[in-house]
Amino acid sequence: MMKKRSVFIKRLTSFAALAVCLAAICALLAGCMLGGGDLTTPAVTDTSPAAPSTSEVTEPTTSGTAEITTTPPDTEPLPPPDKVISFAACGDNILYRSAIWEAKDRAKAGGRTYNFRPIYKNVESVIAAADVAFINQETVIAGAEYGYTGYPLFNSPRDIADDLVDMGFDIVSLANNHILDMREQGLYNTIKYWNGLPVVTVGAYLNADDEATLRIVERNGVKIAVLAYTYGANGRVVASDSPLVVPFYKEPHKNYPNYDEIFEEKLRTEVARAKNAADVVLVSVHWGYEDKQTPNEEQRKVAQILCDAGADIILGHHPHVLQPIEYIQSTDGTHKTFCAFSLGNFLAMQGYDYNALGGLLTFDLRVGAGGVSVENALLTPTVSYFNGSYRSNEIYLLSDFTDALCASHGVVRLRGQAGWGGKMSLKSLRYYLNKAISDEYLPEAFRKGS
């Protein structure tokens, strides 16, 4: 029994020794795999406190070699601030003979030949204050050799051009039905003189290349491309052998609506080209029926074409009366155009009270990431005055006009003569103003019910 037990003990001892060896080998192998340590390094028992969990965050130390960096979240750059400029526009500026004679008399003291500035003294500050000011000049300046004339074939002294520029006008439209009153040479002389002044003119061009050169006015970083068109020139056209260009929006011999003859493709192409070159597209259009305060179908069709093409602003002329101001919506609903169908007469000598009423339109143009917008639009009503002797030509603000001025106005004093209406009052002027212009575009004192 003792022999057998000793054998059993020997076997156990052998097995135990073998187990110890195997355990040692496994420990060494595990150390290689997990710690990457040297197999010859003796094992060290770690008696230090347990290391923190890997889920805990520890502050980096300056002695460590690893850096912890923070990546800021992605952010969109802020859009640039909107650009805003002020704009002023007025209607037909028409010089009749008496205004020319009076300008000559007024110039004697200053040593000039003609002085038109006193006519505009009541509105000059509004023009000068605007970043950009526009006027429709409806008489040519062909030169003294043609004689200075009024209705029906107009030719004005060149002093009017100098005075308008000195007052602060920046854009002058020449596209109107009187542009060929002095024929081709008179038009050529007119263009050349205007081109020598620090002002942008549109609506009459020396040749096709001149017409193709976009007129762009830039103020405070805002670029305004300006186009101008007329329905016709009182039946006249530029001779076929002349390089001069008058931009018609339809066949010029058609004085009445004929929608099939509107140059729709021309309008679309030129507006689109202007849109690509500038922030804002402004179009001056000579259109409509004279003495009618409601836009006709042709006006609305042309306005829709211009709107669909991308025009931002339309300034209308020719009816010699005020017509509505409104927004035109594009056919696809993506664009709208601010349209003043007619600003009436700025300066004229015509026979009825409604012809004496005009408007000085002011607004702010805002250009930014959201596109172009017209803000703070206001039409300040004006009255073109002359007395019974065709003198004292002056533009008044309606707010400063009086019953006495109504009574002495040439429209009243010349009653009984052909072409003169014989009536004018503050009430009648208010009536025609409110008939055409909605309250949102009028000073508070001139709104309905005020």
C-alpha positions in Angstrom: 0.0 0.0 0.0 2.8 2.3 0.8 4.4 1.6 -2.5 1.3 2.3 -4.4 0.7 5.5 -2.5 4.2 6.8 -3.2 3.8 6.1 -6.8 0.5 8.1 -6.8 2.1 10.9 -5.0 5.0 11.0 -7.5 2.5 11.2 -10.3 0.7 14.0 -8.6 4.0 15.8 -8.0 4.9 15.3 -11.6 1.6 16.6 -12.8 1.9 19.6 -10.5 5.3 20.4 -11.8 4.2 20.1 -15.3 1.2 22.4 -14.6 3.5 25.0 -13.0 5.7 24.9 -16.1 2.8 25.2 -18.5 1.4 28.2 -16.5 4.7 29.9 -16.6 5.0 29.5 -20.3 1.5 30.8 -20.8 2.2 33.8 -18.7 5.3 34.6 -20.7 3.4 34.3 -23.9 0.6 36.4 -22.7 3.1 39.1 -21.7 4.5 39.1 -25.2 1.1 39.4 -26.8 -0.5 42.0 -24.5 2.4 44.1 -23.3 4.9 43.8 -26.1 7.5 43.5 -23.4 10.9 41.7 -23.4 10.7 38.1 -22.5 13.8 38.4 -20.3 12.3 41.1 -18.1 11.2 39.7 -14.8 7.6 40.0 -13.8 6.7 42.9 -11.5 3.8 42.9 -9.3 1.9 46.3 -9.5 0.8 47.4 -6.1 -0.3 51.0 -7.2 -4.0 52.0 -7.1 -6.1 50.8 -10.0 -5.9 52.9 -13.2 -9.1 54.9 -14.1 -11.5 53.6 -16.5 -10.9 54.4 -20.2 -14.3 56.0 -20.2 -13.1 58.8 -17.9 -11.6 62.0 -19.3 -8.2 63.1 -17.9 -6.6 66.5 -18.3 -3.6 66.5 -20.5 -0.3 67.3 -18.9 2.6 69.3 -20.3 4.9 66.4 -19.8 2.8 64.2 -22.1 3.6 63.9 -25.8 0.0 63.7 -27.1 -2.1 66.9 -27.8 -5.8 67.1 -27.7 -7.2 69.5 -30.3 -10.7 70.8 -30.7 -12.2 71.2 -34.3 -14.8 74.0 -34.5 -18.1 73.1 -36.0 -18.7 74.0 -39.7 -20.3 77.4 -40.1 -21.7 79.2 -43.2 -20.1 82.6 -43.9 -22.3 85.6 -43.3 -23.8 87.1 -46.4 -22.6 90.6 -47.3 -24.8 93.4 -46.1 -27.5 94.8 -48.5 -26.7 97.8 -50.6 -29.2 100.6 -50.7 -29.3 103.7 -52.9 -31.9 106.5 -53.3 -33.6 107.2 -56.7 -35.6 110.1 -58.0 -37.6 110.1 -61.3 -39.8 112.6 -63.1 -41.9 112.8 -66.3 -41.9 114.7 -69.5 -39.7 117.8 -69.6 -41.0 119.8 -72.6 -39.8 123.3 -73.4 -42.3 125.5 -75.2 -41.4 128.8 -76.8 -42.4 130.9 -73.9 -40.2 128.9 -71.5 -37.3 129.5 -73.9 -38.0 133.3 -74.2 -38.2 133.6 -70.4 -35.0 131.7 -69.9 -33.2 134.2 -72.2 -34.6 137.1 -70.2 -33.5 135.5 -66.9 -30.0 134.9 -68.2 -29.1 138.5 -69.0 -28.1 139.4 -65.4 -25.7 136.4 -65.2 -24.2 136.9 -68.6 -25.5 133.6 -69.9 -27.5 133.0 -73.0 -30.4 131.0 -71.5 -31.0 130.2 -67.8 -33.6 127.5 -67.1 -32.6 126.9 -63.5 -35.3 129.2 -61.9 -38.0 126.9 -63.3 -36.8 124.0 -61.2 -35.9 125.8 -58.0 -38.7 124.2 -55.9 -37.7 120.7 -56.8 -34.0 121.0 -57.2 -33.2 119.9 -53.7 -35.0 116.5 -54.2 -33.0 115.9 -57.4 -29.7 116.8 -55.8 -30.3 114.6 -52.7 -30.9 111.4 -54.7 -28.0 109.0 -55.4 -29.5 108.6 -58.9 -31.9 111.0 -60.7 -33.8 110.3 -64.0 -35.6 112.6 -66.4 -37.4 112.2 -69.7 -36.2 115.0 -72.0 -38.7 115.3 -74.7 -37.2 118.0 -76.9 -34.0 117.8 -79.0 -31.1 120.2 -78.8 -30.1 120.4 -82.4 -28.4 123.8 -82.3 -29.2 127.4 -82.9 -28.9 127.0 -86.6 -32.3 125.2 -86.6 -34.0 128.0 -84.7 -35.5 127.5 -81.2 -39.1 126.2 -81.5 -41.9 124.8 -79.6 -45.0 122.7 -80.6 -45.3 120.8 -82.9 -41.6 120.5 -83.9 -39.4 121.2 -80.8 -35.8 122.4 -80.6 -34.4 123.7 -77.4 -31.2 125.6 -76.5 -28.4 123.4 -75.3 -28.4 125.3 -72.0 -31.2 123.1 -70.8 -28.8 120.1 -71.0 -26.2 121.9 -69.0 -28.8 123.0 -66.4 -30.3 119.5 -65.9 -26.8 118.0 -65.4 -25.9 120.8 -63.0 -29.1 120.2 -61.0 -28.1 116.6 -60.5 -29.8 114.5 -63.1 -27.8 111.3 -63.8 -29.9 109.6 -66.5 -31.6 111.3 -69.4 -34.0 109.4 -71.7 -34.2 110.7 -75.3 -36.6 108.0 -76.6 -39.8 109.8 -77.4 -42.1 110.8 -80.3 -40.3 114.1 -80.8 -36.8 112.6 -81.2 -36.8 113.2 -85.0 -38.4 116.7 -85.0 -35.2 118.1 -86.5 -34.5 115.1 -88.7 -31.3 113.0 -88.7 -28.8 115.9 -88.5 -30.7 117.4 -85.6 -30.7 114.1 -83.8 -27.0 113.6 -84.5 -26.2 117.0 -83.0 -28.4 116.3 -80.0 -26.6 113.0 -79.2 -23.1 114.5 -79.7 -23.8 117.3 -77.3 -25.3 115.1 -74.6 -22.3 112.7 -75.0 -20.0 115.5 -74.0 -21.7 115.9 -70.6 -21.1 113.9 -67.4 -24.5 112.1 -67.7 -25.8 108.8 -69.1 -28.2 109.2 -72.0 -30.4 106.4 -73.5 -32.9 106.1 -76.3 -30.9 107.6 -79.2 -27.7 106.2 -80.6 -25.0 107.2 -83.1 -25.0 103.7 -84.7 -25.6 100.0 -84.0 -22.4 99.6 -82.0 -23.4 102.6 -79.8 -26.8 101.0 -79.2 -25.2 97.7 -78.3 -23.1 99.4 -75.6 -25.0 99.0 -72.4 -25.6 102.1 -70.3 -24.8 101.3 -66.7 -24.9 103.7 -63.8 -23.0 102.6 -60.6 -23.6 104.1 -57.2 -22.5 102.7 -53.8 -21.6 99.4 -55.5 -25.0 99.0 -57.2 -25.0 98.7 -61.0 -28.1 99.9 -62.8 -28.5 99.0 -66.5 -30.7 101.4 -68.3 -32.7 100.8 -71.5 -35.2 103.1 -73.3 -37.8 102.6 -76.1 -40.6 104.6 -77.8 -43.7 103.5 -79.7 -42.8 105.8 -82.6 -41.6 109.3 -83.7 -44.8 110.9 -85.1 -44.6 108.9 -88.2 -40.9 109.6 -88.9 -38.1 107.0 -89.1 -34.4 107.3 -89.5 -33.4 107.3 -93.2 -32.2 103.9 -94.5 -28.7 105.3 -95.3 -28.2 106.8 -91.8 -26.4 104.9 -89.1 -28.4 106.6 -86.4 -30.6 104.4 -84.2 -33.9 105.2 -82.5 -35.1 102.2 -80.4 -38.7 101.4 -81.1 -40.6 98.7 -79.3 -42.9 98.2 -82.2 -43.3 99.1 -85.9 -42.9 102.9 -85.6 -45.6 103.8 -88.1 -48.2 102.2 -85.9 -49.6 104.8 -83.4 -52.3 102.6 -82.1 -52.1 99.1 -80.5 -51.1 96.4 -82.9 -49.8 93.6 -80.7 -48.5 91.4 -83.5 -45.9 94.1 -84.4 -44.4 94.5 -80.9 -40.7 93.5 -81.1 -41.1 91.0 -78.3 -37.9 89.0 -79.0 -35.8 92.2 -79.2 -37.1 93.4 -75.8 -36.5 90.0 -74.1 -33.0 89.7 -75.5 -31.9 93.2 -74.5 -33.4 93.0 -71.0 -31.8 89.6 -70.4 -28.4 90.9 -71.6 -28.8 93.9 -69.2 -29.7 91.5 -66.4 -26.5 89.6 -66.8 -24.4 92.8 -66.7 -25.9 94.7 -63.7 -27.7 94.3 -60.4 -30.8 96.3 -61.5 -32.5 96.7 -64.9 -34.4 100.0 -65.4 -36.5 100.5 -68.6 -37.9 103.8 -69.8 -40.9 103.5 -72.2 -42.7 106.1 -74.2 -46.2 104.7 -74.7 -49.9 105.0 -74.1 -52.7 107.3 -75.2 -52.4 111.0 -74.5 -54.7 112.5 -71.8 -55.8 109.0 -70.6 -55.2 108.1 -67.0 -55.8 104.4 -67.6 -53.0 102.3 -69.2 -54.1 100.7 -72.5 -53.7 97.1 -73.5 -50.5 97.7 -75.4 -48.9 99.3 -72.3 -49.9 96.3 -70.3 -48.6 93.8 -72.9 -45.3 95.6 -73.2 -45.0 95.8 -69.4 -45.6 92.1 -69.1 -43.0 91.2 -71.7 -40.4 93.4 -69.9 -41.4 91.9 -66.5 -41.1 88.3 -67.8 -37.7 89.2 -69.3 -36.5 90.3 -65.8 -36.8 94.1 -65.8 -36.9 95.5 -62.2 -38.3 99.0 -62.8 -40.4 100.5 -65.6 -40.8 104.3 -65.9 -43.5 105.3 -68.4 -44.0 108.6 -70.3 -46.1 110.2 -73.1 -49.7 110.3 -71.9 -49.0 113.8 -70.3 -51.1 112.8 -67.3 -50.5 110.6 -64.3 -51.2 106.9 -64.6 -51.1 104.2 -61.9 -48.0 102.8 -60.1 -48.2 99.1 -59.5 -46.3 95.8 -59.4 -46.4 93.6 -62.5 -46.1 89.8 -61.7 -44.2 87.6 -64.1 -46.1 84.8 -65.9 -44.2 82.1 -64.0 -44.6 83.9 -60.6 -40.9 84.2 -59.9 -40.4 87.9 -60.5 -42.2 91.2 -60.1 -41.5 94.6 -61.7 -42.2 98.0 -60.2 -44.0 99.9 -62.9 -45.0 103.6 -63.0 -47.1 103.7 -66.2 -46.9 107.5 -66.5 -45.3 110.2 -64.4 -47.2 112.9 -66.3 -45.7 116.3 -67.3 -42.8 117.6 -65.3 -42.6 120.8 -67.3 -45.1 121.6 -70.1 -47.5 124.2 -71.4 -50.7 122.3 -72.2 -54.3 123.1 -72.1 -56.0 121.3 -69.2 -55.6 121.1 -65.5 -54.8 117.4 -65.6 -51.9 118.1 -68.0 -50.3 120.5 -65.4 -50.3 117.7 -62.8 -47.2 115.6 -62.6 -45.2 113.5 -60.1 -41.7 113.4 -58.7 -41.2 109.7 -57.8 -38.7 108.8 -55.2 -37.8 105.4 -53.7 -34.9 103.3 -52.3 -33.3 100.5 -54.2 -32.2 97.6 -52.0 -29.9 95.0 -53.6 -28.8 91.9 -51.6 -28.9 88.1 -51.3 -32.7 88.3 -51.6 -32.5 90.1 -54.9 -33.8 93.6 -55.8 -36.5 95.4 -54.0 -38.1 98.9 -54.2 -38.8 100.4 -50.8 -40.3 103.7 -49.5 -41.8 104.5 -52.9 -43.5 107.9 -52.8 -45.0 110.1 -55.5 -44.8 113.8 -54.6 -47.3 115.6 -56.8 -46.1 118.7 -58.8 -47.8 121.4 -60.8 -46.3 122.9 -64.0 -47.2 126.6 -63.8 -47.3 129.5 -66.3 -49.5 132.6 -66.3 -51.9 134.1 -68.8 -48.9 135.8 -70.6 -47.1 132.4 -70.9 -44.5 133.6 -68.4 -43.5 132.8 -64.8 -42.8 129.2 -65.8 -42.1 127.3 -62.7 -42.6 123.8 -61.2 -44.4 123.8 -57.8 -45.0 121.1 -55.3 -48.8 120.6 -55.0 -48.4 121.0 -51.3 -47.3 124.6 -51.9 -49.8 125.4 -54.6 -52.6 127.8 -53.8 -56.1 128.8 -55.0 -54.6 132.1 -56.1 -52.0 130.2 -58.3 -54.9 128.1 -59.8 -56.8 131.3 -60.6 -53.8 132.9 -62.4 -52.7 129.8 -64.2 -52.6 130.0 -68.0 -55.1 127.2 -68.3 -57.7 129.4 -66.6 -56.5 132.8 -68.0 -56.5 131.6 -71.6 -60.0 130.2 -71.5 -61.9 130.7 -74.7 -58.9 130.1 -76.9 -58.7 126.9 -78.8 -57.1 124.1 -76.9 -57.5 125.6 -73.4 -59.6 124.0 -70.8 -60.4 127.1 -68.8 -60.7 125.4 -65.3 -58.3 124.6 -62.5 -58.7 124.3 -58.8 -57.0 122.5 -55.9 -60.0 120.2 -55.8 -59.7 119.2 -59.4 -55.9 118.6 -59.1 -56.6 116.4 -56.1 -59.2 114.5 -58.0 -56.9 113.6 -60.9 -54.1 112.7 -58.4 -56.3 110.3 -56.5 -57.9 108.9 -59.6 -54.5 107.6 -60.8 -52.3 107.0 -57.8 -53.2 104.7 -54.9 -52.8 105.9 -51.3 -49.8 103.7 -50.6 -47.6 105.8 -52.9 -48.9 109.2 -51.8 -47.9 111.6 -49.0 -50.4 111.3 -46.1 -51.8 114.7 -46.8 -53.0 113.6 -50.3 -54.5 110.3 -49.5 -58.2 109.7 -50.0 -60.2 111.1 -47.1 -57.4 113.4 -46.0 
